[in-house]
Amino acid sequence: MDDRPCATGCPEDELTVSYPGILISSYDNGELVEERWIPLGAEPSEEDDEALIDQLREALWWQLGDSQDS
């Protein structure tokens, strides 16, 4: 936890939490329709890598307008 002010301008007395990871955002006609957070931790494991690869694969299929089951 961090007691510094947020980069986005939240009140100075508000606490923030940061955790390494990747945010995958899906847009349709310029509008945000879904966000998925993939936590990776400070030292990603092979399991973390596989979870990220699966999510990126799903995002690419979604972008192509197709749905694929893993």
Phi and psi in degrees as a GROMACS rama.xvg file:
@    title "Ramachandran Plot"
@    xaxis  label "Phi"
@    yaxis  label "Psi"
@TYPE xy
-132.736  133.743  ASP-2
-101.293  13.8796  ASP-3
-77.3596  157.995  ARG-4
-63.4836  147.803  PRO-5
-68.0478  152.305  CYS-6
-66.1901  -25.3648  ALA-7
-88.615  2.83448  THR-8
92.3747  23.3413  GLY-9
-70.7097  161.966  CYS-10
-54.8756  145.907  PRO-11
-62.5393  -28.815  GLU-12
-86.0005  0.560139  ASP-13
-85.0002  134.697  GLU-14
-84.9777  147.472  LEU-15
-122.881  153.868  THR-16
-124.011  133.321  VAL-17
-124.745  143.706  SER-18
-145.548  130.947  TYR-19
-63.367  139.479  PRO-20
174.108  -169.425  GLY-21
-130.28  134.074  ILE-22
-101.746  121.399  LEU-23
-102.131  119.501  ILE-24
-110.639  132.719  SER-25
-109.772  129.479  SER-26
-118.865  144.019  TYR-27
-128.218  115.983  ASP-28
53.461  41.9599  ASN-29
80.9318  -1.51899  GLY-30
-105.638  131.077  GLU-31
-66.0497  123.157  LEU-32
-115.108  -18.8913  VAL-33
-163.084  146.156  GLU-34
-133.363  138.042  GLU-35
-128.619  128.396  ARG-36
-99.0803  125.747  TRP-37
-111.22  101.108  ILE-38
-71.5442  137.725  PRO-39
-119.097  -14.5801  LEU-40
71.8236  174.404  GLY-41
-70.5717  -33.371  ALA-42
-130.363  91.1117  GLU-43
-58.5751  140.189  PRO-44
-91.7929  174.33  SER-45
-62.7076  -36.1003  GLU-46
-62.9553  -41.0822  GLU-47
-60.9584  -43.9406  ASP-48
-59.7273  -44.542  ASP-49
-64.6181  -39.8504  GLU-50
-63.0393  -41.7109  ALA-51
-64.9635  -44.7782  LEU-52
-59.3146  -43.8801  ILE-53
-60.9441  -43.9777  ASP-54
-67.2404  -39.6874  GLN-55
-65.4174  -39.3867  LEU-56
-60.8802  -47.2632  ARG-57
-60.362  -41.1284  GLU-58
-63.9536  -40.1276  ALA-59
-66.5244  -42.586  LEU-60
-62.8444  -40.9424  TRP-61
-61.452  -42.2563  TRP-62
-62.1966  -34.6457  GLN-63
-79.4978  -5.10314  LEU-64
81.3302  23.4122  GLY-65
-125.84  153.949  ASP-66
-119.139  128.414  SER-67
-124.221  135.999  GLN-68
-91.9407  137.952  ASP-69
